């Protein structure tokens, strides 16, 4: 649970977060204990600690304050979570773009002996290079036998490069949000179906895809749907994007099992670099 998106409607204290609904202004309080309670009521298999995610760029003192508060909340969440067979509570590493704060956060969470660890506060405005640098610093400090989850990430390229640094789990709105705006992710990279070059193109997005949205519909039709803002266009491109992301993760898992991740990652990146088919 993160509170950055409610920054204009919330107040932070040691106790937790108080915020007002953006719909009717109703006041709510969220403590670490209440956060865990709600996730338990939802029967969540993985329950996340309450934390404060700091938008970047931020001043060092602000990064340290938020990181230390998140650590204290993590301890309270761990106590509230207790022992729930078959379920896990993840701590969330914070520390902004500070190497020192990231290490301190990761080490303190590792000492709590949690069932899993997330890396939060990245992909919040900083360049990809900064995100990867923080992963290079953070991942070695986390237990190798526990899952590592990078929150809110990301593009296919972000995923590929993060896996190379030890990340195993991701979540992001990107494939669905992109689909709603006419953007398709494919093995040839990103394709903007709103562009005029697709208006009379009878070819599919990807003739080799297992996804019907990518294989069985012409680019011209998808272009028409996107430009007309037909809901079917958003549905088909979202279908394509989710299918592509799943195929990407399947490729990554298979390559890791075959001890060929670096080779496969290079092949995938080369496919993106070559780009889309030439226009007709």
Phi, psi and omega in degrees: 000123180240152186245006183297320184292344180255022190303329182274351185240008187230161173231137181256145172211175177301328182293320183161216183238133171247127182218162179248144179296136176285353182268307185232005178078005180298144185264134180227152176238137179230110175261166175304319180293318180292324177301313179294321179299315181297316179297326175293319178297329176280357180061040180290131176290323177243123181246131185262143175295156169285133181215168173248117178265123182265126176292142178257148000285154179215156179287148182307318180296322178292319178299316181294317180301313181294322180294315180293321177298317179298324178294318178294322176293326179299318178299317179293322178295320179299317178296317180293325180292319179064221180246108181240098182305135179080001180234164183221146170250130179257136167276160182237117177287126174241185182134008176055225180256025179261119179299318181298315181292322178298315180296315179300316180296312182297317181295319180294319178292320178300323180293340178282350178056056180275168182277345178195164185223134176250153172249114182250177175072020174242168187057039179241029177124346181277157176297157179302323181301324179290316177303314181293324177298318179294325176292319177302324182279321189280312189303320179296342180272352182261148182303132183289341183262013179238148179296147179238129190233122178262114190279133173075019183237140358177214175287162175305322179293320175302315182296312182301315182286332178285321175301320179300340181258005173109007179274143184239338186229147182217159166212143180193147177277355191305312183297325180280320179296318178298318179300322179291343182247021172082015183251129180248137172262130182219174177293348176261009181101196181280140178231122179268105183287353177279346181292143185296336182300340182267357190301324182239025184267114182279355184282152176282173175299315182206107183293344181262359183287149173278350183272123180303327180297326180274331190262330193250358180243139181286154175298325179299318180291317178296322177299314179300315181296318181294315181290331180273356182058035175286137182298331179298326178298313178298321180294315182292318181288326174295317177303311178302313185294316179296321177297318180295317179299318180294320178295321178300314180293324176297317178299317181296313180299316180296320181293320178296316179297326180273004182056041182227030185298314184299319179295314182292321179299321178295320179296316179297315180296322178296323177297318177295319184294326179295330175084185185286170176299148176300147178295149178285000000 
